[in-house]
Amino acid sequence: MNQNYITPDAWSIIEETYEADNVKSSESLFSIGNGAMGQRANFEEDYSGPSFQGSYIGGVYYPDKTRVGWWKNGYPEYFSKVLNAPNFIGIHIKINDEVFDLNKCQEVNNFRRELNMKEGWHKRSFQAKLQSGLVVEVEALRFLSLEHDELGVIHYQITPITADAKIEYTPYIDSGIKNQDTNWDDKFWETSQVKIQNEQAFIQSHTLKTEYQVCTFMQSQFLVDGKAIQLTPTSKEEELKASFSYGQNIQKGQTFTIQKFAGYTTSLNHKKEKLISAAESVLSMALEQGFDKLLLKQKNAWAEIWRMSDITIEGDVEAQQGIRFNIFQLNQTYSGKDARLNIGPKGFTGEKYGGSTYWDTEAYCLPFYMATKNQQVAKNLLIYRYKHLNKAIENAEKLGFKNGAALYPMVTMNGEESHNEWEITFEEIHRNGAIAYAIFSYHRYTGDYSYIPEMGMEVLVAIAKFWQQRVSFSTQKEKYVILGVTGPNEYENNVNNNFYTNYIAQWCIDYMLENLEILKSDYPEDYKRILKKSNLTVDEISEMQKVSAEMYFPYSEEQGVYLQQDGFLDKEMLEVKDLDQSQRPINQYWSWDRILRSPYIKQADTLQGFYFFEAHFSKEELEKHFDFYEPFTVHESSLSPCVHSIQAASLDRMEQAYNFYLRTSRLDLDDYNKEVDEGCHITSMAGTWMSIVEGFGGMRIKNGQLHFAPKIPEQWTSYSFKVNFRGKRLTVKVEQGKVDFKLAGAAGLDVFVNAEKRQVLAES
């Protein structure tokens, strides 16, 4: 069922055979990024086989006009697209005038591809027999610099094995690219200048509509057997491309190396008239430092990241590889340095899902960044949403809401809704609750209340206004109901009274009112400012209190559980285990009509509520709901297995928790959903981290203190993780029947293990 060509290894993703059928999947899995840009693991040289070419720049997007058959009022005008950016990795290669292309070689042997997660680089090596019969040995290593995040570095070398050869390298940059994901085949980029000076090349281009200015640049140097040589190139300027050709006769056994330095400067960080001079500065720095020093800096930068974010697992190399792959990709996607950026569902690994920001950030990613970075990184994610508040209010106004009610977007780049599936755009409104929950989660974990009076309270008021206006009063039920929604389970559309949506709506109102009282008492100036700015009236507050007190929740007395929504039991309740496995995943085999009439749950829905609000329910209630909903859950969303893993661990069902953990940690490595060729599931990778820290480690924050209920799968000898809790770096190591702590910092820390207080002393 699943791919299994990735070699298990604790610190690397390794592929040891060249198979054309695996190339697109490997392009996703071996992707590299540095928070500011990223690229799929495309071959540097020409490749005529199936490939998904992709390079991406954080924050650069295009508003692709929405394509629908029937336009509805309030429909988003465009779907924001992460753009395939100009290509800077390319190197045309000729060997004895034959174009070098793995897809056309007679043989490819000793192929090995490695993504070294410990040090942050990607490498391929192989022997190839050309059509001419010549055998060459190739090694190509590249990385995107963490320290200099406008720079990428390529070290590409060829050794003729069976005879002397003339080798010609033609490094190029190319703005003649397009997205695979496009609604109308629009042209997204306009190239304004192609410039060659000395041995440097620059292409200035800009996005249409959004007018992001980008300079793509490159310069190369050459070595034979490790010694620098000077070559005189032939240069070529084309309408969308700049290249240099360097030829050299190489003896059998000699190694001919090109080191290519390239990257992007953008108008996000420079004035548009300064982009080329900024690129010149990057190239000057790169050439001065050289490949070896830049690679050493890369290794050191990743060592610092791993010092805080690593999770170790002893006794299970596939589990170890899985968690490090997830942590590595999260750190490649978002560094936290730029509050204008966020975490896209595919990160820098593909184009699917278009926009950069979903509710995934608040629901899944925030805990990872809070615990493995300093708290400003997590706060930047909240600031990002605050800066989009006016757009969220505009989004709600387009749907008929008034007086400052806000509906945060399902998909966005700039705060404006740009999702183009109506059942999600208009109905998956639970996303509003995740924004409020992130504010609560941040304060609970960091103890930093400052965000709420400064920014967060405005967000909370606007969200509460939305819920107060979105409900309807049912005279039949004598309760407030929420009609026409889609919950987290997207296999149910246009339902009434989704439990999770109703519950988080009630909670949002209560949480806002609770904090309003705190501000009234402790922050009177902020309180007055927010009341005035948001036009929050006494009558509105009274109405909100009434809505919260009289919210309706569907419940089955017979089953003793809250129902996912009204009518959930009016189906053929056939469990997943009884499905024909040849029909899985059902979203690839069934009609949408058939899915909507089934009981099958794409991802945690009611159980998502039990995850967020665990403290509101007893363990017995969790167990009853888990036992009811898990048999109907197909886990065809990447966001699903982690929640079920955490809850299974909480219920002491360790084998089940372990299996869910493997599924979430190796979702892409083993391609459970048969779609990794489109890109990796970046935001769900944070759920993998949660599966260990909150699931097996049992970490919770209660009354401002750390609590642990550690458990360990029988397959593991030990595991350890680290958390930065309120400026103190705590290492937790769990073995069978034992848990130990180490603390870095000046003062000790009290923690609770299975409700018993334990003092952890700081190491000197």
N, C-alpha and C positions, 0 to 999 in steps of 0.2 A: 504493500500500500504506500509506504513512504520511501523517499530516497534514502540511501544509506552509503553514499560514496564519500562522505566526509570522515576522515580518519580521526578517531578519538585522541585528544591531546589536551593537557591541562591548560596550556597557554596559547595555543595556536589553532586556527582553522586550517586544515590541510586537505588538499585534493591530490591524489597520487596517480591519476590516469587522465589522459585527455580524451574526452568523449564529446563530440559536437552537440549531442542532445543535452549535455549538462551546462553548456557555456552560459546561457542566459540566467540559469539559476545561480551559477557561480558568480556572475557579474553582480548579482544582488548580495550574496553572502560575503563576498570579499570586498565590498564597498569600503571606501575610506572617506573620512571627513575631519574637520577641525573646528566645528561650531559655526564658522563663517561661510564655509563652502564644502562641497563634497562631490564625489563622483563614483559611479558604478565602476566595477573592476574590468572595464573594457581593455582589450589588448591595445598596446601602443602602436604596433604595426598593423598593416592592412589585414582585414579578416572578412572573407566573403561568405562565411557561414551565418546561421541565424544569430543575431545579436541585438541587444537593446542598448543603444548608445545613450549615455546620460551623464551630464555634469550640471551642477546646481549651485546657485549662490543664495545664501540665506537672505530673506527679505525682499528678493526680486521676484515680481510676479506680473501676470497679465490678466485683465478682466475679460475672459472669454465669454461672449454673449451666450446666454442660456438658450438651449435648444429643447423646445417642448412642442408637443402637438397641439396643446390647448392652453393658452395663456390664462392664468388666474390672477385675480386682483391680489396685490401684495407680493407677487412672485419676484424673486431676486432677478435683476436684469442680467447678471453675469455670474459665472462660476470662476472664482479666482484660481489660476493655474500656476503651480510651481513651474518655473521655466527651465527647459533644457538650455543651458548656457553655451556660449562659444567653446569649442573644443581646444584645449591646449596640450593634451597629452600625445597627440598624434606624431608618429614618425614613419614616413614611407621608407621602405628599405628595399634595395635591390642588391642581389648577390650575383655577380657575373651577369648583370643585366636582367636577371629573373626576379620578378616581384616576389617578395617574401610574404607568404600567406599560409598559415597553418592548415587552412581548409583545403589547400591545393598541394600540400607536401605528400610525397609517397609514403612516408612513415613519420610518426612522432613517438619518440621513446623517452623513457626516464622523465616523464612529465611530472612536475611537482609545483603546486601553487600553495603559498602559505600567507595567511594573514596573521602576523605576529602581534597579538593583542598586548603583550607585556611592553613592547617597545614602539608600537604604532606604525608599522610598515607592511607593505604588500610586496610579495616577490613571486616570480615565476622562473622556473628553469626547466630545460628540456634539450633533447637532441632531435634534430629534424633532418630528414633526407629529402632534398629538393627534387624537383622534376628532372634536373640535370644529373642527379645521382650524388651530388656533393652533400656531405654530412657536415652540419654545423652544430655547435653547442651555444645555447643562448641563456643568458640570465638577465632578468629585468626586475629592478627594485624601485619602488616609488613610495612617497609619503606626502601628506599635506601637513605643513609645519604648524604645530600648535603655538609656538612662540611668535612666529611671523605668519599670521593667519591669512595673508594675501598671497602666500608662496606655496607652490608645489615643486617637488624635486623628483627627477627621474634619472636613474643610473642603468643604462642599457648596454649590454656587451655581447659581442658575437665572436666565437672562436671557430675558424675553419678546422675541421678534423681530418679530412681525407685528402685535401689538396689546397694549394694557394688559392686565394680568391680576391676579386675586386669587390669591395663592399661600399655601398653608397647609402649614407644616411640623409634623409630629407626631413628634418624636423619642421613642423608647420603649426600654425594656429588658424582656426577656421570658424567663421561666424555663419556659415551656410548650413545651419542646423534647424531642426523643427521638433516640436513635441510629438510623441506618439499619441498623447492624450490631448485631443483638440476637438472642439465641437463642430467647427466650420472650416477646418484647414486654414485658418487665418494665418497671416504672417505676423509673428510675434515680435520680431527684431528688425531693426533697420540699421544697416552698417553705414557709418558716415565717413570713415577714414581707414585706409590701410596704409601703414607707414613702415618703411624699413630704413634704418640708419645704422651704419657700421654693421655689426652682426646682431643687432637687436631688431625685433619686429613688434609692432603694435597694431591692434585693430580696435578702433573706437566704434562702439555700437550703442544703440539705446532701444529700450522697449517701447513699442507703440502704446498709446493711451496713457500708461503710467510714467513714461519718460525717465526710467532709470538709466543712467549713463554708466557704461562699463568699458574699461580698457582691458583687453586681453593681451598678454605680453609674453615674450620668450627670449632666451639667449642660451647658447650651448657652448660646451667646450669638450675637448677630445683627448683620449689617452690611448697609447698602444703599450700593452703589457704594463699598465699602471703608470706610465710616464707621459706627462702632458706633451702634446704636439700642437703645432699651429697649422691649420688648413685654410686654404682660400676657397670660400664658397661661391656658388652661383646662386644669386638671389632671384626671387620671383614675387612680384606683387600682382595679385588678381583682385577681382571685384570684392570677393568675400574671404580671401585667403592670402596669407603671407608665408613664404617658405624659403629655406636655404638648403642647398644640396652640397654635401661634403663627401668626396670619394677618396678612397685609399686602397692601395694594393696591400693585402695582408697575407703573410706567409702562414702555411699550415702550422697550427699550434699557437700562433700569436692571438692575442685578444685585443679587439678593437672596441673601444668604449665611447659612448656619447653620454654626457651629463647635461641634461636639459633642465633649465630653471625657468619656471613659467607660473602664471597665475592671473589674478584679477585685481584691479583697483576699481572702486565703484563710487558713484555719487552719494552713496549712503555715508561715506567716510571722508570724501574729498570734494572740493569744488570741481565742477565738470571740466573747467579749463585747465585744471591741474592734474588730470588723471594720468597723462603720459609722463609728466615729471615725477609723479608719485611712483609710477611703475619703474622708471629709471632708477629711483632710489632703492626700490626693492631688489632690482637686479644687481645694482652695485654692491649692496650688502651681501647678497647671496654669493656672488663671485668672490668677494673678499673673504667670506667665511669658508666657502668651499663645501663640497658634499660631505666630507667626513665630519666636520665640525657641526654642520646642520643636523646630520643624523644623530650625533651624540646628544645634541640639545633635545632632539625629539625623544630619545630614550629617557633622558632625565625628566622631561615634562610629563611623560606617561608614568614614570616611577612615582612622581609626586601625586598624580591622580589616583594611582592604585594604592598609595599609602593610606588613603582615607576610604576608598570605595571598594576595596577588594573583599570578596567572600571566598573563603577556602573550604573545600570539601575533601575529606580524606576517605579513600576507599571506593570511589565511584567516579571514574574519569569522565564519563559522558555527562554526568550531572555537573561536574566541575567545569567542563568545557562550556556547557550550556549557560551557566550563570555568568561566567566571564564574558561570553559573547554578548549577552544582553547588557551587561554593565559597560562594556567597551562601546557598543553602538550608541547607548544613551549619551556617553561622554563625547563621542564623535559628533553627535547631532546638536547638542546644546551645552555651551560652556557657562552660560549665565553672565557673560561679560557685557552683553548688549541687551538692554531691556526692551528693545524694539523687536527682538526675535522671540520665537517660541518653538515648540516641538511638534513637527508635522508627523502624521501617522506613518508615513514612509521615510521620514527624515530626508537624507540625501541619497536614498537607494532606489528611488523610482518616482513616477509621476501620479500614480493612482491616488484618488481622494483629493487631488488638487490643492486645497487650501492648507495653510500651515497650522491652524489651530482648531481643535475640537475640544469637547468636554473631557477628552482623555487626559489632557494636561492637568486639570484640577482634580479629577477623580483618581488618577493612577500615577502620574509623574511627580506631582508635588512632594509626596512623602520621600521619594528617592533623593530628590535634590535638597530637601531640608536636612536630611540625615547625612549626606555625603559631601556637602559643600558648606560654606558659611551661610548664615541665614539671609544675607543680602541677595544671594542667588534666588532663593525661593521667594523673597519679597519682590524681586524684579518680575516674577511671573504674576504676582498680584497687581503690581503697578501697571503691567501690560493691560490687564482687564479694566483697571480704573481709567486709563487713558482712552479706552474704547466705550466708556459709559454713554457719552452723548450719541454715539452711533447705535448703541443698544436701545436707547430711547427712541431714536429714529426708526429702528427696526420694528419696535412695538407700535409706533404711530402708523406705520404703513399697514398694519393689520387691524387698526381701529382702536387701539388702546390710547389712553389719555393721561394728562396730568403727571407726566414724568415716569410712567411705568416703563420698565426696561425689559426687553427680551434679548438676551445675549445670543449671538449667532451659533448655528451648528457648525458652520465652516466660515473662516474669515482670514483675511490678511490685515485688514485695516479697521475691523470692528463692524463692518457692514456685512449683513448676511449674504452669502454667495453659494448656498447649497441649492442644487437644482432637482431635487426629488421631493415632490409636494408632501408626501406622507411623513417626511422627516423635517423639511423646512418649516411647515406650519404646525406639525403635531408633536415632534419630539422635544417638547418644551421642558422636560425634566432637566435639560442641560442648564437651565437657569439655576436650579438647585445646587448643581456642582460648583458653580461660581461662589455661592454663599458658603457652601461647605468648605471650600478651600480657605476662606478667611477664618472660619472656625478652626480648621485643622492647623493653620499656621500659628494662630495664637495659642492653641492648646500645646503645640510642640515647642515653640520657641519661648513662650512667655512674653513675647513682645506685643503689647497692646497698641502701640503707637499707630499702626496702620489703620486701625478702626476709626478713631476720631479724625485722623488726617485725610483718609480717602475711603476706607472700607464702608463706613456708615452710609455714605451716599449710595454706594452700590447696593447695600442691603435694603435700604428704603425703596429704591427703584424696583428691586426684585419683588419685595413684598407687595408693592402697589400692583405689579403685574398679576400676582396670584389672586389678590383681592378682586381684581376686575375679571380674571379668567374663569372663576367659578360660576356655577349657576345654582340657584336654590331649588331643590326638588320638593314640591309640596307633597308628593307621594311618600318620599323617604323622610321628609322633614329634616333634611341634611343638605349641606353644600356638596355638590358633585362637580367633577371636571370631565367634560365630554369631548370626544373627538381627539384622542391623543394617540401617540405611539410611545410605548415605554422603551427601556433599554433593549427589550426583545423585539427586534425589528421584523420578526416573522409574524407579528400581530400589528396591523395598522388600523387607525381610525376606531379605536376601542373607547369604551366609557369606563372611567374610574379605574385606571391603572393604579394598583396599590402603591407602587413606588412613587409615582408622580404625585398622588394625593398626599402621601406621607411626607415627602420632602417639601411639598408646598406648605403644609401645616408647620413643619419645622422651621422653614425659612421665615415665616411670619413670627413665630414665637422667638426665634433667635434675634430678629431685628428688634422686636419690642423689648426683649431683655437688655440688649445693648443700648437702646434708647434711654432706658432708665439709668444705666451706668453713666452715660454721657450727661444726662440731666443733673446727676448728683456730682460727678467728678470732673466733668469737662464742660462747664456751663457755656463757655464762649463757642465751642465747637457745636454744642447742642443747638444754640440759637441760630448759628450760621447754617447748619444743615436743615433745620425746620424751614427756614426762610428760602434756602436754595431749592429744596425739594418740594416746597409748598405742601408739606404734610400737615393735614388738619386734624383736629380732635375727632371730627366725625369719621374720617378715614381710619384713624386708630381704633375707634370703637367698632367699626365694621370689620376691620382685620381681626380683632379679638373674637368677634362673633363667628367669622369664617373658620378660624382655627378651632374654636370650641365645638363647632358643629360639623366638622369635616366628616364625610362618609368614607368608609373603607369596606370594600366587598369582603365578605367572610362566609365560609362554609361551616355550618354547625356540624354537618355530617362528617366532614374531613377534619374539622378542628384546625383549619388554616385560613389565613388571609388569602383570598383569590387574586391571581395576577391581574384580573380585571373582571368586570361583569361578564357572565356567560362563559367563563373559561371552561366550566365543566360540561358545556353543551357541545361536546366534541366526541369523536371516537378516541378514547383515552388509551391508545396503544403505546406502550413504552418503547424507548429507543432500542433496547436490547432485542425487541421483536421485529425491528425494521430489517428489510432486505439490505444487507451491507453493500451490495452492488449499486444501491441508489444513494450512497453517501459520497460527498456531502450533498444534502438534498437541494441546496441552492444551485447546484450545477446539473441536477437531473429532473427536478420537479418544476411544474408550472407554478407561477406565483399564486394563482388561485388555489392550487392544492396545498401549498405551504400555509396560506392564510386560514384554511379550514382545518389544519392539523393542530395538535396540542404542543408541537415541538418548539422549544425555546432556544433561540440563537445564542443567548448569553444570559448571565445572571440578571434577573429582573427583580422579582420579589426578594430574592436572596441578596441583590445589591443593596436593598434597603436594610436587610439584616446585617450586612457587612458595615455600612456606614453607621448604623445606629445600634450596633451590637449591645451597648449598655442599656438600651431601652427594653430589651427582651431577655427572658430567662434562657438558660442553656437548653432546657426542655423544649421551649418554643422554637429555638433554632433547630434542634434535632428534628422536630416534627415537620417543619417547613423544608428542611434540607431533604429529608426522606421523601417528601411529597414531590418536590420540584426537580430534584436531580435526575430521576428516571426519565424525565421528559426533555432533558437538556441535551442538545446535539453539539454544543460547544463549537459552533461554526463561526464564531467571532473570536478574534485573537484575545479579546478582553475577558473571556469567560473562565478558562481553567484556573487562573490565579485566585479568583474569589472562592471558587469551590475548593481549591487546595487549602486556603487559609481556614475555611470553615470546617473542612474534614479534619484538619489538625486540631482545631479547637474541640472537636467531638471525639478526639482520641482514635480516629480512624486513619492510622498512619499509612497503611498500604494504599488506601485511596488517595490520601494527601500526596504521597510520593508519586503516584502515577499522574496525578494532575500537575504536580510540579514538573515532572519530566516533559509533559506535553507543553506546558507554557514555556519552559526554558529551551526546549528544542523544537518549538513550533516551526521555525524557519529552517533550522539545520536539518530537520527530518521532513520538512515540507508537509505537515499534517493536512493543510488546507489546499494543497496542490496548486499553489499560486505564487511561490516564492520568486519565480522568474520576473514578476511584476515589481518586486521590491520587498524589503523586510518590514515586519510589523513593529515599528520602533516604540510607539507609545505603550503597547502592551508589554514591552520588555521591562518596564518599571514594575509591572505586576509580578514578574518573576522574582525581582528583588523582594517585593512584599511577601511572596510565598515563603521565602526563607525567614525574613526578619519578623514578620507578623504571624506567619503560619507556624513554622517549626520553632522559631525563637519565642513566639507568643508575646512579642513586645506590644505594650499598650502604654498610653499616657493617662494616668489617673491622678487627679488633684495636683497636677504639675510635676508628677514624679514618674520615673520609669518603672514599669512592671514587666516581668518576664514569666512565661509559663513554658519553659523549654522542653522540647521533645526532639527525638532524633529518629530518622528512618533506620530500620534494621540494616539496610544496605550500606550505611555510612559508618565509618569509624569515629569521625568527628566532623564538626564544621565550625567556622567562626565568621563573624561579621563585625563591622565597626559602625558606630553612629556618633555624629557630632551633636551632642545634646547640650544646648545652651552654652556653647563655648567649651565644653568638655568632651574630649575624645575617648570614648569607651569602646574597648574591644571585648566581645562576648565570645567565649569558646565553649561549645557544648560537646560532651562525649557521652557515651552510654552511662547513664546514671550520675552525671557530674556536669556542673557548669562553673566556669571560672571567668573572672573579669580582670581587665587591666585598664588603668586610667591614666591618661596623659594630661597633665595640668598641675596647677599650683595647689588646688584644694581637693578634698575627697568628695564622694558622691554617694548618697543613699539610694539604693535600688531595692526592689522587692522581687523575690523569687518565689513563685507560688504563694504569694501574699505574705511571705515572711521577709522582714526587713533585713537588709544586709548592707554594711558599710564598705565601700570600695575606696581604698586609700590611693592617692596619686603616687605614681612612680617618680622617683627623683631623677 
